[in-house]
Amino acid sequence: MSLRTALYDWHVSHGGRMVDFAGWQMPVQYTTLVDEHNAVRTSSGIFDIAHMGRLRFEGPEAAALLDRICTNDVSKLNVGDVRYSLVCNERGGILDDVLIYRFDSHYLLVVNASNREKIVNWVIHHGRSFDCQMTDLTRDTFMFAVQGPRAAVLIDNLVSAATVDMKYYSALETEVCGVPGYVSRTGYTGEDGFEIILPNSHAIKGWEKLLSATALAGSRPCGLGARDTLRLEAAMPLYGHELSEEIDPLTAGLAFAVKIKKPADFISKGALQQIQSHPTGKTRVGLRLATPRIPREKMPIVHNGEPVGDVTSGTKSPTLGVSIAMGYVPTELSAPGTTLQIDIRGTHEEAKVVSLPFYKRA
């Protein structure tokens, strides 16, 4: 049976179209995908993201354990820092892409819903020799995101801290709706944004208080459909599409989150050093189509009549008004301006390689 977030009944009663996503019942949309997408680009959108895993690490060797399993350098994090990282296996394949939060007494690791159990088991297996306790907070807490140019204004109505002064990719412990919670400033849409974590018991209170503040602002609740089109315009990879255990972070264009020279001897270091010296010859690219037809996952990318890769994600961009896609192609075909084709149901449609991201806010 699928899991439900603390807002499941609210979603159903307010017209949310529910779908199973990574074992959770989640709203894919409330009105139309385009309306919800545009609300985030022009004002703000509010997302239930409580399906994402939230793992707390505490103890004298919490940082050492995280440095062992993560590719980024946890030892350099200051209190309040948030960092993007990868958890990779011994071959360099990506087990998950994660966010690491550092607080005064502990760390949080936010992981993808589809990978939570896998990462929990990975931590248990590799953490036996570390003096560190991991607690899975996922089912006891609620998490939502506010994304868009008005996000900071809306969040200030909900928390006691001055969020407008928070740096991008930072977090703090503060009071939310009268109870201890967390606020972070990150995002997955290409816009400014915040995330709130608070106890399940206060989920509806926080959600409805935020919605009452959005009534005159053009903001609205948004589902997973808009979240996907927004992240694709921003060229942010999605696990199970651009990322998998068959893809390493260097090939995926995520070298910024891999600190080969960090002091910790992390699990995937040897494999990633080898890939760094001998690249796979594949590169993640953005493709802009000349046709309004929509490219879908696993459709072949073609050059000179021969398949050279596959689409990993594709959509009709609501912001740009054109069809876009991401995929992996041979590095020699990855330069912006290169003309390729996508096989859309037997027809080879022209697609040009373009610089990523497709969309970047002013």
C-alpha positions as a Markdown table, in Angstrom:
| # | Residue | x | y | z |
|---|---|---|---|---|
| 1 | Met | 0.0 | 0.0 | 0.0 |
| 2 | Ser | 1.3 | 3.5 | -0.9 |
| 3 | Leu | 2.4 | 5.8 | 1.8 |
| 4 | Arg | 0.7 | 9.1 | 2.4 |
| 5 | Thr | 2.0 | 12.5 | 3.5 |
| 6 | Ala | 0.3 | 14.4 | 6.3 |
| 7 | Leu | -1.5 | 16.5 | 3.6 |
| 8 | Tyr | -3.0 | 13.6 | 1.6 |
| 9 | Asp | -6.6 | 14.4 | 2.7 |
| 10 | Trp | -6.1 | 18.1 | 1.9 |
| 11 | His | -4.9 | 17.3 | -1.6 |
| 12 | Val | -7.8 | 15.1 | -2.3 |
| 13 | Ser | -10.4 | 17.6 | -1.0 |
| 14 | His | -8.8 | 20.4 | -3.0 |
| 15 | Gly | -8.8 | 18.7 | -6.4 |
| 16 | Gly | -5.3 | 17.2 | -6.4 |
| 17 | Arg | -5.0 | 14.4 | -8.9 |
| 18 | Met | -3.2 | 11.7 | -7.0 |
| 19 | Val | -0.7 | 9.2 | -8.4 |
| 20 | Asp | 1.6 | 6.7 | -7.0 |
| 21 | Phe | 5.1 | 8.1 | -7.0 |
| 22 | Ala | 8.0 | 6.2 | -5.5 |
| 23 | Gly | 5.6 | 4.4 | -3.2 |
| 24 | Trp | 3.8 | 7.6 | -2.1 |
| 25 | Gln | 0.4 | 9.0 | -3.0 |
| 26 | Met | 1.3 | 12.4 | -4.4 |
| 27 | Pro | -0.6 | 15.2 | -6.3 |
| 28 | Val | 0.6 | 15.4 | -9.9 |
| 29 | Gln | -1.5 | 18.5 | -10.5 |
| 30 | Tyr | -4.5 | 20.5 | -9.2 |
| 31 | Thr | -5.5 | 22.7 | -12.2 |
| 32 | Thr | -3.3 | 22.6 | -15.3 |
| 33 | Leu | 0.4 | 21.8 | -15.5 |
| 34 | Val | 1.0 | 25.1 | -17.5 |
| 35 | Asp | -0.8 | 27.3 | -15.0 |
| 36 | Glu | 1.1 | 25.8 | -12.1 |
| 37 | His | 4.4 | 26.0 | -13.9 |
| 38 | Asn | 3.8 | 29.6 | -14.8 |
| 39 | Ala | 2.9 | 30.5 | -11.2 |
| 40 | Val | 6.3 | 29.4 | -10.1 |
| 41 | Arg | 8.0 | 31.5 | -12.9 |
| 42 | Thr | 6.0 | 34.6 | -12.2 |
| 43 | Ser | 5.0 | 34.5 | -8.5 |
| 44 | Ser | 5.4 | 31.3 | -6.5 |
| 45 | Gly | 4.3 | 27.7 | -6.2 |
| 46 | Ile | 4.0 | 25.6 | -3.1 |
| 47 | Phe | 4.9 | 21.9 | -3.3 |
| 48 | Asp | 4.3 | 18.9 | -0.9 |
| 49 | Ile | 7.7 | 17.2 | -1.0 |
| 50 | Ala | 7.3 | 15.2 | 2.2 |
| 51 | His | 7.9 | 12.0 | 0.2 |
| 52 | Met | 11.6 | 12.8 | 0.1 |
| 53 | Gly | 13.7 | 11.1 | 2.7 |
| 54 | Arg | 15.1 | 13.0 | 5.7 |
| 55 | Leu | 17.9 | 11.2 | 7.6 |
| 56 | Arg | 19.4 | 12.7 | 10.7 |
| 57 | Phe | 23.1 | 11.9 | 11.6 |
| 58 | Glu | 24.5 | 12.7 | 15.0 |
| 59 | Gly | 27.5 | 11.6 | 17.1 |
| 60 | Pro | 31.2 | 12.3 | 17.2 |
| 61 | Glu | 31.8 | 10.7 | 13.8 |
| 62 | Ala | 28.7 | 11.9 | 11.9 |
| 63 | Ala | 30.8 | 14.0 | 9.5 |
| 64 | Ala | 33.3 | 11.2 | 9.0 |
| 65 | Leu | 30.6 | 8.8 | 8.0 |
| 66 | Leu | 29.0 | 11.2 | 5.6 |
| 67 | Asp | 32.4 | 12.0 | 4.1 |
| 68 | Arg | 32.9 | 8.2 | 3.6 |
| 69 | Ile | 29.7 | 7.8 | 1.6 |
| 70 | Cys | 29.4 | 11.2 | -0.1 |
| 71 | Thr | 31.5 | 12.7 | -3.0 |
| 72 | Asn | 31.5 | 16.3 | -1.7 |
| 73 | Asp | 33.7 | 17.5 | 1.2 |
| 74 | Val | 31.6 | 17.3 | 4.3 |
| 75 | Ser | 34.5 | 18.3 | 6.6 |
| 76 | Lys | 34.5 | 21.8 | 5.1 |
| 77 | Leu | 30.8 | 22.5 | 5.9 |
| 78 | Asn | 30.1 | 25.3 | 8.4 |
| 79 | Val | 27.0 | 25.4 | 10.5 |
| 80 | Gly | 24.1 | 26.5 | 8.3 |
| 81 | Asp | 25.7 | 25.2 | 5.1 |
| 82 | Val | 23.8 | 23.0 | 2.6 |
| 83 | Arg | 25.7 | 21.1 | -0.1 |
| 84 | Tyr | 24.7 | 19.1 | -3.1 |
| 85 | Ser | 26.5 | 15.7 | -3.3 |
| 86 | Leu | 26.3 | 12.2 | -4.8 |
| 87 | Val | 26.3 | 8.9 | -3.1 |
| 88 | Cys | 28.1 | 6.5 | -5.4 |
| 89 | Asn | 28.9 | 2.8 | -5.3 |
| 90 | Glu | 32.4 | 1.3 | -5.7 |
| 91 | Arg | 32.2 | 1.5 | -9.5 |
| 92 | Gly | 31.3 | 5.2 | -9.4 |
| 93 | Gly | 27.7 | 4.6 | -10.3 |
| 94 | Ile | 25.2 | 7.0 | -8.7 |
| 95 | Leu | 23.1 | 5.5 | -5.9 |
| 96 | Asp | 21.4 | 8.9 | -5.3 |
| 97 | Asp | 21.9 | 12.6 | -5.5 |
| 98 | Val | 21.4 | 14.2 | -2.1 |
| 99 | Leu | 21.6 | 17.4 | -0.1 |
| 100 | Ile | 23.7 | 17.6 | 3.1 |
| 101 | Tyr | 22.6 | 20.0 | 5.8 |
| 102 | Arg | 25.0 | 20.9 | 8.6 |
| 103 | Phe | 23.5 | 22.1 | 11.9 |
| 104 | Asp | 25.2 | 22.7 | 15.3 |
| 105 | Ser | 24.6 | 19.3 | 16.8 |
| 106 | His | 23.8 | 17.1 | 13.8 |
| 107 | Tyr | 23.5 | 16.7 | 10.0 |
| 108 | Leu | 20.5 | 16.1 | 7.8 |
| 109 | Leu | 20.7 | 14.1 | 4.5 |
| 110 | Val | 17.8 | 14.7 | 2.2 |
| 111 | Val | 17.4 | 11.9 | -0.3 |
| 112 | Asn | 15.1 | 11.0 | -3.2 |
| 113 | Ala | 12.0 | 9.1 | -2.2 |
| 114 | Ser | 12.7 | 6.2 | -4.6 |
| 115 | Asn | 16.1 | 5.7 | -3.0 |
| 116 | Arg | 15.5 | 6.2 | 0.7 |
| 117 | Glu | 15.5 | 2.6 | 1.7 |
| 118 | Lys | 18.5 | 1.9 | -0.5 |
| 119 | Ile | 20.5 | 4.8 | 1.1 |
| 120 | Val | 19.4 | 3.8 | 4.6 |
| 121 | Asn | 20.7 | 0.3 | 4.0 |
| 122 | Trp | 23.9 | 1.6 | 2.4 |
| 123 | Val | 24.6 | 3.8 | 5.5 |
| 124 | Ile | 23.9 | 0.9 | 7.8 |
| 125 | His | 26.3 | -1.3 | 5.9 |
| 126 | His | 29.1 | 1.2 | 5.7 |
| 127 | Gly | 28.5 | 2.9 | 9.0 |
| 128 | Arg | 29.1 | 0.0 | 11.4 |
| 129 | Ser | 32.6 | 1.2 | 12.4 |
| 130 | Phe | 31.6 | 4.8 | 12.9 |
| 131 | Asp | 30.4 | 6.4 | 16.2 |
| 132 | Cys | 27.3 | 7.9 | 14.6 |
| 133 | Gln | 23.6 | 7.4 | 15.0 |
| 134 | Met | 21.2 | 7.7 | 12.0 |
| 135 | Thr | 17.5 | 8.4 | 12.5 |
| 136 | Asp | 15.0 | 8.3 | 9.7 |
| 137 | Leu | 12.7 | 11.3 | 10.2 |
| 138 | Thr | 10.7 | 10.9 | 7.0 |
| 139 | Arg | 7.4 | 9.5 | 8.4 |
| 140 | Asp | 7.4 | 11.8 | 11.4 |
| 141 | Thr | 8.0 | 15.1 | 9.7 |
| 142 | Phe | 6.5 | 17.1 | 6.9 |
| 143 | Met | 8.4 | 18.9 | 4.2 |
| 144 | Phe | 7.2 | 21.5 | 1.7 |
| 145 | Ala | 8.9 | 23.8 | -0.8 |
| 146 | Val | 8.0 | 27.3 | -1.9 |
| 147 | Gln | 9.6 | 28.2 | -5.2 |
| 148 | Gly | 9.4 | 31.5 | -7.3 |
| 149 | Pro | 10.3 | 35.2 | -7.2 |
| 150 | Arg | 7.9 | 35.8 | -4.3 |
| 151 | Ala | 9.1 | 32.9 | -2.2 |
| 152 | Ala | 11.1 | 34.9 | 0.4 |
| 153 | Val | 8.1 | 37.2 | 1.0 |
| 154 | Leu | 5.8 | 34.3 | 1.6 |
| 155 | Ile | 8.1 | 32.3 | 3.8 |
| 156 | Asp | 8.6 | 35.3 | 6.1 |
| 157 | Asn | 4.9 | 35.0 | 7.0 |
| 158 | Leu | 5.6 | 31.6 | 8.4 |
| 159 | Val | 8.9 | 31.5 | 10.3 |
| 160 | Ser | 10.4 | 33.5 | 13.1 |
| 161 | Ala | 13.8 | 34.0 | 11.3 |
| 162 | Ala | 14.5 | 36.7 | 8.6 |
| 163 | Thr | 14.7 | 34.4 | 5.6 |
| 164 | Val | 15.3 | 37.2 | 3.1 |
| 165 | Asp | 18.9 | 37.4 | 4.5 |
| 166 | Met | 19.6 | 33.7 | 4.1 |
| 167 | Lys | 22.3 | 32.8 | 1.6 |
| 168 | Tyr | 21.5 | 30.4 | -1.3 |
| 169 | Tyr | 22.2 | 26.8 | -0.2 |
| 170 | Ser | 22.0 | 27.6 | 3.5 |
| 171 | Ala | 19.7 | 26.3 | 6.3 |
| 172 | Leu | 18.8 | 27.1 | 9.9 |
| 173 | Glu | 16.9 | 25.7 | 12.8 |
| 174 | Thr | 14.1 | 28.0 | 13.8 |
| 175 | Glu | 10.6 | 28.2 | 15.0 |
| 176 | Val | 8.0 | 27.4 | 12.4 |
| 177 | Cys | 4.3 | 27.7 | 13.3 |
| 178 | Gly | 5.2 | 27.8 | 16.9 |
| 179 | Val | 7.3 | 24.6 | 16.9 |
| 180 | Pro | 10.9 | 23.8 | 16.2 |
| 181 | Gly | 11.6 | 23.2 | 12.6 |
| 182 | Tyr | 14.1 | 23.8 | 9.7 |
| 183 | Val | 14.2 | 26.3 | 6.9 |
| 184 | Ser | 16.6 | 26.0 | 3.9 |
| 185 | Arg | 17.1 | 28.1 | 0.8 |
| 186 | Thr | 17.7 | 25.8 | -2.1 |
| 187 | Gly | 15.6 | 24.8 | -5.1 |
| 188 | Tyr | 14.8 | 22.5 | -7.9 |
| 189 | Thr | 13.0 | 24.8 | -10.4 |
| 190 | Gly | 15.6 | 27.4 | -11.5 |
| 191 | Glu | 13.9 | 30.0 | -9.2 |
| 192 | Asp | 14.6 | 31.3 | -5.7 |
| 193 | Gly | 13.1 | 28.9 | -3.2 |
| 194 | Phe | 12.8 | 27.6 | 0.3 |
| 195 | Glu | 12.0 | 24.4 | 2.0 |
| 196 | Ile | 10.3 | 23.9 | 5.4 |
| 197 | Ile | 10.6 | 20.9 | 7.6 |
| 198 | Leu | 8.2 | 20.6 | 10.7 |
| 199 | Pro | 6.4 | 18.0 | 12.7 |
| 200 | Asn | 3.5 | 16.2 | 10.9 |
| 201 | Ser | 1.2 | 17.6 | 13.6 |
| 202 | His | 1.7 | 21.1 | 12.3 |
| 203 | Ala | 1.7 | 20.3 | 8.5 |
| 204 | Ile | -1.8 | 21.5 | 7.7 |
| 205 | Lys | -1.4 | 24.6 | 9.9 |
| 206 | Gly | 1.8 | 25.6 | 8.1 |
| 207 | Trp | 0.4 | 24.8 | 4.6 |
| 208 | Glu | -2.8 | 26.7 | 5.1 |
| 209 | Lys | -1.1 | 29.6 | 6.7 |
| 210 | Leu | 1.2 | 29.9 | 3.7 |
| 211 | Leu | -1.7 | 29.6 | 1.3 |
| 212 | Ser | -3.6 | 32.3 | 3.1 |
| 213 | Ala | -0.7 | 34.6 | 2.5 |
| 214 | Thr | -0.7 | 33.7 | -1.2 |
| 215 | Ala | -4.3 | 34.6 | -1.9 |
| 216 | Leu | -3.4 | 38.0 | -3.5 |
| 217 | Ala | 0.0 | 37.0 | -4.8 |
| 218 | Gly | -0.8 | 34.8 | -7.8 |
| 219 | Ser | 0.7 | 31.8 | -6.0 |
| 220 | Arg | -0.8 | 28.4 | -5.9 |
| 221 | Pro | -0.3 | 24.8 | -4.8 |
| 222 | Cys | 1.6 | 22.8 | -7.4 |
| 223 | Gly | 2.0 | 19.1 | -8.2 |
| 224 | Leu | 4.8 | 16.9 | -9.4 |
| 225 | Gly | 4.0 | 17.6 | -13.1 |
| 226 | Ala | 5.0 | 21.2 | -12.9 |
| 227 | Arg | 8.0 | 20.3 | -10.7 |
| 228 | Asp | 9.2 | 18.1 | -13.5 |
| 229 | Thr | 8.9 | 20.7 | -16.3 |
| 230 | Leu | 10.4 | 23.4 | -14.1 |
| 231 | Arg | 13.5 | 21.3 | -13.3 |
| 232 | Leu | 13.9 | 20.2 | -16.9 |
| 233 | Glu | 13.9 | 23.8 | -18.1 |
| 234 | Ala | 16.6 | 24.4 | -15.4 |
| 235 | Ala | 18.5 | 21.3 | -16.7 |
| 236 | Met | 18.5 | 19.7 | -13.2 |
| 237 | Pro | 19.0 | 16.0 | -13.4 |
| 238 | Leu | 16.4 | 13.6 | -12.1 |
| 239 | Tyr | 17.3 | 10.2 | -10.6 |
| 240 | Gly | 16.0 | 7.4 | -12.8 |
| 241 | His | 16.3 | 9.6 | -15.9 |
| 242 | Glu | 19.7 | 11.5 | -16.1 |
| 243 | Leu | 21.1 | 9.7 | -13.0 |
| 244 | Ser | 21.4 | 6.0 | -12.2 |
| 245 | Glu | 23.8 | 3.4 | -11.1 |
| 246 | Glu | 25.0 | 3.1 | -14.7 |
| 247 | Ile | 26.0 | 6.8 | -14.8 |
| 248 | Asp | 28.8 | 8.4 | -12.9 |
| 249 | Pro | 28.7 | 12.0 | -11.7 |
| 250 | Leu | 31.6 | 13.1 | -14.0 |
| 251 | Thr | 29.8 | 11.9 | -17.1 |
| 252 | Ala | 26.6 | 13.5 | -15.8 |
| 253 | Gly | 28.3 | 16.9 | -15.7 |
| 254 | Leu | 28.3 | 17.0 | -11.8 |
| 255 | Ala | 32.0 | 17.3 | -11.3 |
| 256 | Phe | 31.5 | 20.3 | -9.0 |
| 257 | Ala | 30.1 | 18.0 | -6.4 |
| 258 | Val | 33.0 | 15.5 | -6.5 |
| 259 | Lys | 36.0 | 16.5 | -4.4 |
| 260 | Ile | 38.6 | 13.9 | -5.5 |
| 261 | Lys | 41.3 | 15.6 | -3.4 |
| 262 | Lys | 39.3 | 15.8 | -0.1 |
| 263 | Pro | 41.0 | 14.3 | 2.9 |
| 264 | Ala | 38.4 | 11.5 | 3.4 |
| 265 | Asp | 39.0 | 8.3 | 1.5 |
| 266 | Phe | 35.4 | 8.0 | 0.2 |
| 267 | Ile | 33.9 | 4.8 | -1.3 |
| 268 | Ser | 33.9 | 5.8 | -4.9 |
| 269 | Lys | 37.2 | 7.7 | -5.0 |
| 270 | Gly | 39.2 | 5.1 | -6.9 |
| 271 | Ala | 36.6 | 4.6 | -9.6 |
| 272 | Leu | 36.0 | 8.3 | -10.1 |
| 273 | Gln | 39.8 | 8.9 | -10.3 |
| 274 | Gln | 39.9 | 6.3 | -13.1 |
| 275 | Ile | 36.9 | 7.9 | -14.9 |
| 276 | Gln | 38.5 | 11.3 | -14.5 |
| 277 | Ser | 41.7 | 10.1 | -16.2 |
| 278 | His | 39.8 | 8.0 | -18.8 |
| 279 | Pro | 36.4 | 9.7 | -19.5 |
| 280 | Thr | 33.5 | 7.5 | -20.7 |
| 281 | Gly | 33.2 | 9.5 | -24.0 |
| 282 | Lys | 29.6 | 10.5 | -23.2 |
| 283 | Thr | 28.2 | 13.9 | -22.3 |
| 284 | Arg | 24.8 | 15.1 | -21.0 |
| 285 | Val | 23.4 | 17.6 | -23.4 |
| 286 | Gly | 20.4 | 19.8 | -23.9 |
| 287 | Leu | 18.5 | 19.5 | -27.2 |
| 288 | Arg | 16.1 | 22.1 | -28.6 |
| 289 | Leu | 13.7 | 20.7 | -31.3 |
| 290 | Ala | 12.6 | 22.4 | -34.5 |
| 291 | Thr | 9.2 | 20.7 | -34.2 |
| 292 | Pro | 6.4 | 21.1 | -31.6 |
| 293 | Arg | 6.3 | 17.3 | -31.2 |
| 294 | Ile | 7.4 | 16.2 | -27.8 |
| 295 | Pro | 10.4 | 14.0 | -27.2 |
| 296 | Arg | 9.9 | 11.3 | -24.6 |
| 297 | Glu | 12.3 | 9.2 | -22.4 |
| 298 | Lys | 14.1 | 6.5 | -24.3 |
| 299 | Met | 13.5 | 7.9 | -27.8 |
| 300 | Pro | 16.7 | 7.4 | -29.8 |
| 301 | Ile | 19.0 | 10.4 | -30.5 |
| 302 | Val | 20.2 | 10.0 | -34.1 |
| 303 | His | 23.2 | 11.2 | -36.1 |
| 304 | Asn | 23.8 | 10.4 | -39.8 |
| 305 | Gly | 20.9 | 7.9 | -39.6 |
| 306 | Glu | 22.5 | 6.0 | -36.7 |
| 307 | Pro | 21.4 | 6.0 | -33.0 |
| 308 | Val | 24.0 | 7.7 | -30.8 |
| 309 | Gly | 22.1 | 8.0 | -27.5 |
| 310 | Asp | 18.7 | 8.2 | -25.9 |
| 311 | Val | 16.4 | 10.9 | -24.5 |
| 312 | Thr | 16.5 | 10.9 | -20.7 |
| 313 | Ser | 13.9 | 13.6 | -20.2 |
| 314 | Gly | 11.7 | 15.7 | -22.6 |
| 315 | Thr | 8.8 | 18.1 | -22.6 |
| 316 | Lys | 7.2 | 21.1 | -24.3 |
| 317 | Ser | 8.7 | 24.0 | -22.4 |
| 318 | Pro | 5.9 | 26.2 | -21.0 |
| 319 | Thr | 8.3 | 29.1 | -20.5 |
| 320 | Leu | 10.1 | 28.9 | -23.9 |
| 321 | Gly | 7.3 | 27.6 | -26.0 |
| 322 | Val | 9.4 | 24.9 | -27.7 |
| 323 | Ser | 10.1 | 21.2 | -27.2 |
| 324 | Ile | 13.3 | 20.4 | -25.3 |
| 325 | Ala | 15.1 | 17.3 | -24.1 |
| 326 | Met | 18.2 | 16.1 | -22.3 |
| 327 | Gly | 20.2 | 13.0 | -23.1 |
| 328 | Tyr | 23.6 | 11.5 | -23.4 |
| 329 | Val | 25.6 | 11.6 | -26.6 |
| 330 | Pro | 29.2 | 11.0 | -27.7 |
| 331 | Thr | 31.3 | 13.9 | -26.5 |
| 332 | Glu | 32.4 | 14.8 | -30.0 |
| 333 | Leu | 28.7 | 15.5 | -30.8 |
| 334 | Ser | 28.1 | 17.6 | -27.6 |
| 335 | Ala | 29.1 | 21.1 | -28.8 |
| 336 | Pro | 26.3 | 23.7 | -28.8 |
| 337 | Gly | 25.0 | 24.1 | -32.4 |
| 338 | Thr | 25.5 | 20.5 | -33.4 |
| 339 | Thr | 22.6 | 19.2 | -35.4 |
| 340 | Leu | 21.1 | 15.9 | -34.3 |
| 341 | Gln | 17.7 | 14.2 | -34.7 |
| 342 | Ile | 15.3 | 12.5 | -32.3 |
| 343 | Asp | 13.4 | 9.5 | -33.6 |
| 344 | Ile | 9.8 | 10.4 | -32.6 |
| 345 | Arg | 7.7 | 7.4 | -33.5 |
| 346 | Gly | 9.6 | 6.7 | -36.7 |
| 347 | Thr | 10.2 | 10.2 | -37.8 |
| 348 | His | 13.6 | 11.8 | -37.4 |
| 349 | Glu | 13.0 | 15.3 | -36.0 |
| 350 | Glu | 15.8 | 17.9 | -36.1 |
| 351 | Ala | 17.2 | 18.8 | -32.7 |
| 352 | Lys | 20.1 | 21.2 | -32.0 |
| 353 | Val | 22.5 | 20.9 | -29.1 |
| 354 | Val | 22.1 | 23.9 | -26.9 |
| 355 | Ser | 23.9 | 25.2 | -23.8 |
| 356 | Leu | 22.4 | 24.3 | -20.4 |
| 357 | Pro | 20.3 | 25.3 | -18.6 |
| 358 | Phe | 17.5 | 26.0 | -21.1 |
| 359 | Tyr | 16.1 | 28.6 | -18.7 |
| 360 | Lys | 18.0 | 30.8 | -16.3 |
| 361 | Arg | 16.3 | 33.5 | -14.2 |
| 362 | Ala | 17.5 | 37.1 | -14.4 |
